[in-house]
Structures are given as structure tokens and as C-alpha cells.
Amino acid sequence: MLEHAATRREYADRRERLYAFEARYQLSSEDFTQRFHAGEMSDAMDVVGWSVFWEMWESVRACLALIEAV
């Protein structure tokens, strides 16, 4: 149960950070990720940070799905 609660908190924290990037750039994280991997976004530190948070969120989301499936 502790792992589940910690993972849910981490998921929520990562999601909030993604919301901040989405609001700043007026772009969904899904659209951003497609454009980033297509080379359509700059390599500014903020943009790279968004990409890193997206990958971290995806990882936490996958872990949460596994925990909740058990």
C-alpha cells in the first residue's frame, strides 16, 4: 500500500509539472512530444526539461498501472 500511495503522489507531482509546461506553451504534452521528436522544437533548457518530465511521467504512469493491476 505504501508503494501505491507514493507512486500516486509522484504521478500527481509529475502531472502538475506537465500542466505548467502546457500552460506556458499552450500545447498539450502529447503534441509537444510528437513535435519534439520530429525536431520541431528548440533545444532550450526549458524544452528539454519538458521532455524529461514527460518521460518521467510516462514511467511513473506505467508503474502505477502495474501496481493497480495487482
C-alpha positions in Angstrom: 0.0 0.0 0.0 2.8 2.5 0.8 4.3 1.9 -2.7 0.9 2.6 -4.3 0.5 5.8 -2.3 4.0 7.1 -3.1 3.6 6.3 -6.8 0.3 8.1 -6.9 1.9 11.2 -5.3 4.8 11.0 -7.7 2.3 10.7 -10.6 0.3 13.7 -9.5 3.5 15.8 -9.0 4.8 15.0 -12.5 1.4 15.7 -14.0 1.2 19.1 -12.3 4.6 20.0 -13.7 3.4 18.9 -17.2 0.4 21.1 -16.8 2.7 24.1 -16.1 4.6 23.4 -19.3 1.4 23.0 -21.3 0.0 26.3 -19.9 3.3 28.1 -20.6 3.5 26.9 -24.2 -0.2 26.5 -25.0 0.5 23.0 -26.2 -0.5 19.6 -24.9 2.3 17.3 -23.7 1.3 14.7 -26.3 1.6 17.3 -29.2 4.8 18.6 -27.7 6.3 15.1 -27.6 5.5 14.5 -31.2 6.9 17.8 -32.3 10.0 17.4 -30.1 10.8 14.0 -31.6 10.2 15.4 -35.1 12.8 18.1 -34.4 10.3 20.9 -34.5 11.0 22.3 -31.0 14.1 24.1 -29.9 16.8 22.6 -27.7 16.3 25.3 -25.0 16.8 24.1 -21.4 13.0 24.5 -20.7 12.0 22.5 -23.7 14.4 19.7 -22.9 13.2 19.8 -19.3 9.6 19.3 -20.5 10.8 16.3 -22.5 12.5 14.8 -19.4 9.3 15.3 -17.2 7.2 13.7 -19.9 9.4 10.6 -19.9 9.4 10.5 -16.1 5.6 10.8 -16.1 5.3 8.0 -18.6 7.5 5.8 -16.5 5.5 6.5 -13.3 2.3 6.0 -15.2 3.4 2.6 -16.3 4.5 1.7 -12.8 1.1 2.8 -11.4 -0.7 0.7 -13.9 1.3 -2.3 -12.9 0.6 -1.7 -9.2 -3.1 -1.2 -9.7 -3.3 -4.3 -11.8 -2.1 -6.5 -8.9 
